[in-house]
Amino acid sequence: MKHVRHFTPSLFLSLVHVCLVQANYAPYFFDNGARSTNGNMALLSLSEDTPVGTHVYTLNGTDPEGDPVTYGLAYEAGSRRYFSVDKNLGNVTLIEELDREKEDEIEVIVSISDGLNTVSEKVRILVMDANDESPEFINTPYIVQVPENAPSGSSIFKIEAVDKDTGSGGSITYFLQNIHANKFTIDRHSGVLRIKTGVTLDYEKSRTHFVVVVAKDGGGKLRGDNKVFSATTTVTVNVEDVQDTPPMFIGTPYYGYVYEDTLAGSEVLTVVALDGDRGKPNSIHYGIVNGSEGSFEISNTTGAISVVKSPNQLKKEVYELKVQASEVSQEGDVSAYAFAMVTIRVVDLNNHPPTFYGENGPQNRFELTMYEHPPEGEILRGLKITVNDSDQGANAKFNLRLVGPGGIFRVVPQTVLNEAQVTIIVENSAAIDYEKFKVLTFKLLAIEVNTPEKFSSTADVVIRLLDTNDNVPKFSSDYYIARIPENSPGGSNVVAVTATDPDSGLWGEVKYSIYGTGADLFLIHPSTGIIYTQPWAVLDAEVNSKYNFYVKAEDADGKYSLAEVFITVLDVNDHSPEFNENIQEKTMIIGSPVKIEAIDQDAEEPNNIVDYSIMQADPANVFDIDQSTGEIKLKSYIRSLDIIHNITKKKDCIWSVVVQAKDRGSPSFSTTAVLKIDITEETLHKGPMAAFLMQTKDNPMKALGVLAGVMGIMVLITIMISTAMFWRNKRSNKIMPVRRIIKKRQTPQSRTVRMEWLKFKRPSNAAEKFVVEDDAKSLHNENSNNNIQVAHMPPTAPSPPPPPALAPRGDTPGWRVPTVSGSLTPKFINKQLKKRGHGSAHNALVSELKMKFEKRNAAIGEPHI
């Protein structure tokens, strides 16, 4: 029992194993049909233009037991491998380019395996055509021989081309390029080349024709696009010559010459004729048909024409020969002929050159003497010239011309046959000028026209000119510019003018003279042209620095020309600078300059440019002066009168400064003046009226006009106020105490208050206040610069604004009217000021205004009395 139990399990396992082995079935491919993209690749079709790397198919199969399968591709020995497969996925990829024209079927062994069983199948893959081939001509090159007499429309050749493609891509049609300019046509299907209807070939016009034939396929798909391919070839058509053209003479027309020394039997010329059929030419025979009159003969084979008589036996000057050229075939038959005319001229031998003759025979030099500038068109009758050529006909024809300065003379006639009288005519009178040419020399040339020898001869023509007075004296310049210093003594040379007259003798002598309004101070030498000043002349640039006049150059016959002379008198530094006054008085406000001015009467710079400097001042280092303008100002550190009082012990602050004015001439002149400067300080409140008065201190009428206008406005305002008060009182029946008002106006205090209208309190850079004091004392100008010193009105206690003080205080310093810097006045103004005395114009103006104001107040007060 134990043995049985031991055997039974082993036997069971063996039985199970046998059963399992018998149950493992082989895998297999799916068969999805010819157009399927997966299966076993049976009946697969691929276009030959399929790109390499394309996924073209998927192998697809299964295992009955459901085991995973793998795929494989194999090829027969020696076959190209076109595909590869992914063994797991079954994707088949094209790895080699297809070409249907080389291989249209591909056999591939496909396999499927489950690891134990492998199933293989041989499948055939069809390669489909794509239009990837161009037509190709066969049996090239194409060379065709065609007789020139081939009839139009006849077939001459058949062109054949093949295309390896199938279908429409393999069908071929033919056509020609440049069909309109072609003598041929082609059948588009068969490729037969024909001569175009109505066209003939001509060997003599064109021996070869090149015909370009195009073969084109029917087109087809290539990589998804429609493609049409074509090819071209050239057919060479050689035209064969046929005897159909008569002979032709070469080098026509023919001319020959027999000269007087030609020997009998000499060859005159040769005619040449060729067969018009150049491909297979026949021989040519020559003969004279007529016109020789027994004087000429021709070689039958060469065409050489010879004279058979001596020239003196020839009766005509010109012979016209008719020559025939005959075309003879190999059988001796005359197939065609042609004619040509030959002209033979009997000519004289050119052995005599042209010769010039004078009155006594042959002569090669002719001379003539004449005046310059003869009339144009005049014939030179003094020249007797004849020219002759002893030859005959064309040999005696020659031309005449003058060789020398062009355009002066011309010769007549210009063409001579045998003999002529030579005439020379004036053509350009102006060019026949004694001053340019004393002698004119020409060559008279005679040269043959139509002869190969071109014989010639010459004769000298010499023309001697006589002078006439045909020129006007001419200055070297149209104007002369000269300069002379004003201190030049009388008789000084100024400038030399030059005029020339190219005429000879007395006609060329020039005399000079001057005239014009500016010539009074000058003389000119009649021969040398030197202009100099009158002995008594005194030049002064300050009086007149410019002179101009005319100078005249005249010859013996009265012909003359003019030039203009411009003379500038140069300024010399002969004036010193001059001040208006040697002692001047100026008032200087601290911070404002004063100005002096000196005038130099010289005419030009730098003689009249004045530089200023301070020569002496006590104490020194107080003033600065502007070198160019003459403005004098205090040193920059002096800003108040206190500083000045520290410098000097003088209390009046009047300084004497010696000022020098010096010009820049060479040598330089200078002048000095004493300037008394009264230094003041601005104490008035700055206001526009003060500035205005300072600006108008030298023009009192302007100040008077402005003050009069202000007074008029105030009078008008006063009248309006009085009228208003009158009507108000009238309505209220109230009478104002007139007497009290009148009495109040008569008090000095009231008058002083009414003078307050002259106080101005507007800001100004020139002054601060201007006050007029009602005082019996006369006004006195202490500064000698129209500055007025008046009484100072001091303010009261600083409580509410008090009324102005009615009386001046004796210990209060007076207020000054400031002055501004200005130029020195002219001398005539200073004289007028001296006549007025020490009082200034400004003082008088203020006094006059004061009087007018008092009169107006009195006039206003009278009606109330």
HUQUI-V708366 format. One record per backbone hydrogen bond with DSSP energy under -0.5 kcal/mol. NH is the residue of the N-H (numbers start at 1). CO is the residue of the C=O. If there is no record, write none. Layout:
NH & CO
NH & CO
//
This chain:
5 & 1
6 & 2
7 & 3
8 & 4
9 & 5
10 & 6
11 & 7
12 & 8
13 & 9
14 & 10
15 & 11
16 & 12
17 & 13
18 & 14
19 & 15
20 & 16
21 & 17
22 & 18
23 & 19
23 & 20
24 & 21
25 & 23
28 & 62
30 & 60
32 & 30
36 & 33
39 & 58
43 & 124
44 & 41
46 & 126
48 & 128
50 & 47
53 & 94
54 & 51
56 & 54
56 & 92
57 & 92
58 & 37
59 & 90
60 & 39
62 & 28
66 & 63
70 & 113
71 & 87
72 & 111
74 & 109
79 & 76
82 & 80
84 & 93
86 & 91
87 & 85
90 & 86
92 & 57
93 & 84
94 & 54
95 & 82
96 & 82
102 & 99
103 & 99
106 & 125
108 & 123
109 & 74
110 & 108
110 & 121
111 & 72
112 & 119
113 & 70
114 & 117
115 & 117
119 & 112
121 & 110
123 & 108
123 & 121
125 & 106
126 & 44
126 & 124
127 & 104
128 & 46
128 & 126
131 & 221
132 & 130
136 & 162
138 & 160
142 & 234
143 & 141
144 & 236
146 & 144
146 & 238
148 & 240
150 & 147
153 & 195
154 & 151
156 & 193
157 & 193
159 & 191
162 & 136
169 & 166
170 & 167
171 & 167
171 & 168
173 & 216
174 & 188
175 & 214
177 & 212
182 & 179
185 & 194
187 & 192
191 & 187
193 & 157
194 & 185
195 & 154
196 & 183
199 & 196
201 & 148
205 & 202
206 & 202
209 & 237
211 & 209
211 & 235
212 & 210
213 & 211
213 & 233
214 & 175
215 & 231
216 & 173
217 & 229
218 & 168
218 & 171
220 & 227
222 & 225
225 & 222
227 & 220
227 & 225
231 & 215
233 & 213
235 & 211
236 & 142
236 & 234
237 & 209
237 & 235
238 & 144
238 & 236
239 & 207
239 & 237
240 & 146
244 & 242
248 & 274
250 & 272
254 & 341
256 & 343
258 & 345
259 & 257
260 & 347
262 & 259
265 & 307
266 & 263
268 & 305
269 & 305
271 & 303
272 & 250
274 & 248
277 & 245
278 & 276
281 & 278
283 & 328
285 & 326
286 & 300
287 & 324
289 & 287
289 & 322
290 & 322
295 & 292
297 & 306
299 & 304
303 & 299
305 & 269
306 & 297
307 & 266
308 & 295
309 & 295
311 & 262
313 & 310
314 & 310
314 & 311
319 & 344
321 & 319
321 & 342
322 & 290
323 & 321
323 & 340
324 & 287
325 & 338
326 & 285
327 & 336
328 & 283
328 & 326
329 & 333
332 & 329
335 & 327
335 & 333
336 & 327
338 & 325
340 & 323
342 & 321
343 & 254
344 & 319
344 & 342
345 & 256
346 & 317
347 & 258
347 & 345
351 & 349
355 & 388
357 & 386
358 & 361
361 & 358
363 & 356
366 & 460
368 & 462
370 & 464
372 & 466
373 & 432
377 & 426
378 & 375
380 & 424
381 & 379
383 & 380
384 & 382
385 & 383
385 & 422
386 & 357
387 & 420
388 & 355
389 & 418
395 & 392
396 & 393
397 & 394
398 & 396
398 & 416
399 & 447
400 & 414
401 & 445
403 & 443
404 & 402
408 & 405
410 & 425
412 & 423
416 & 398
418 & 396
418 & 416
419 & 417
420 & 387
422 & 385
423 & 412
425 & 410
426 & 378
427 & 408
428 & 408
432 & 428
432 & 429
433 & 431
436 & 433
437 & 433
440 & 463
442 & 461
443 & 403
444 & 442
444 & 459
445 & 401
445 & 443
446 & 457
447 & 399
448 & 455
449 & 397
457 & 446
459 & 444
460 & 364
461 & 442
462 & 366
462 & 460
463 & 440
463 & 461
464 & 368
464 & 462
465 & 438
466 & 370
470 & 468
474 & 500
476 & 498
480 & 564
482 & 566
484 & 568
486 & 570
488 & 485
491 & 534
492 & 489
494 & 531
495 & 531
497 & 495
497 & 529
500 & 474
501 & 508
507 & 504
508 & 505
509 & 506
511 & 554
512 & 526
513 & 552
515 & 550
518 & 548
519 & 516
520 & 517
522 & 519
523 & 532
525 & 530
529 & 525
531 & 495
532 & 523
533 & 492
534 & 521
537 & 534
543 & 540
544 & 540
547 & 567
549 & 565
550 & 515
551 & 563
552 & 513
553 & 561
554 & 511
555 & 559
556 & 506
558 & 555
561 & 553
563 & 551
564 & 478
565 & 549
566 & 480
567 & 547
567 & 565
568 & 482
569 & 545
569 & 567
570 & 484
570 & 568
574 & 572
578 & 599
580 & 597
584 & 674
586 & 676
588 & 586
588 & 678
589 & 587
590 & 680
592 & 589
594 & 632
595 & 822
596 & 630
599 & 578
601 & 599
608 & 604
609 & 606
610 & 608
611 & 662
612 & 627
613 & 660
615 & 613
615 & 658
616 & 658
618 & 656
624 & 633
626 & 631
627 & 625
630 & 626
632 & 594
633 & 624
635 & 622
638 & 635
639 & 637
644 & 640
645 & 641
646 & 642
647 & 643
648 & 644
655 & 653
655 & 677
657 & 655
657 & 675
658 & 616
659 & 657
659 & 673
660 & 613
661 & 671
662 & 611
663 & 669
664 & 606
664 & 609
671 & 661
673 & 659
674 & 582
675 & 657
675 & 673
676 & 584
676 & 674
677 & 655
677 & 675
678 & 586
678 & 676
679 & 653
679 & 677
680 & 588
680 & 678
687 & 763
687 & 767
691 & 687
692 & 688
693 & 689
694 & 690
695 & 691
696 & 692
697 & 694
699 & 696
702 & 699
703 & 699
704 & 700
705 & 701
706 & 702
707 & 703
708 & 704
709 & 705
710 & 706
711 & 707
712 & 708
713 & 709
714 & 710
715 & 711
716 & 712
717 & 713
718 & 714
719 & 715
720 & 716
721 & 717
722 & 718
723 & 719
724 & 720
725 & 721
726 & 722
727 & 723
728 & 724
729 & 725
730 & 726
731 & 727
732 & 728
733 & 729
734 & 729
736 & 734
738 & 736
741 & 737
742 & 738
743 & 739
744 & 740
745 & 741
746 & 742
747 & 743
747 & 744
751 & 747
752 & 748
753 & 749
754 & 750
755 & 751
756 & 753
757 & 754
758 & 755
759 & 756
760 & 758
773 & 771
775 & 773
782 & 780
783 & 787
789 & 780
790 & 788
790 & 815
794 & 792
799 & 797
809 & 792
812 & 809
815 & 790
817 & 788
818 & 816
830 & 826
831 & 827
832 & 828
833 & 829
834 & 830
835 & 831
836 & 832
836 & 833
837 & 834
844 & 840
845 & 841
846 & 842
847 & 843
848 & 844
849 & 845
850 & 846
851 & 847
852 & 848
853 & 849
854 & 850
855 & 851
856 & 852
857 & 853
858 & 854
859 & 855
860 & 856
861 & 857
862 & 858
863 & 859
864 & 861
865 & 861
865 & 862
//
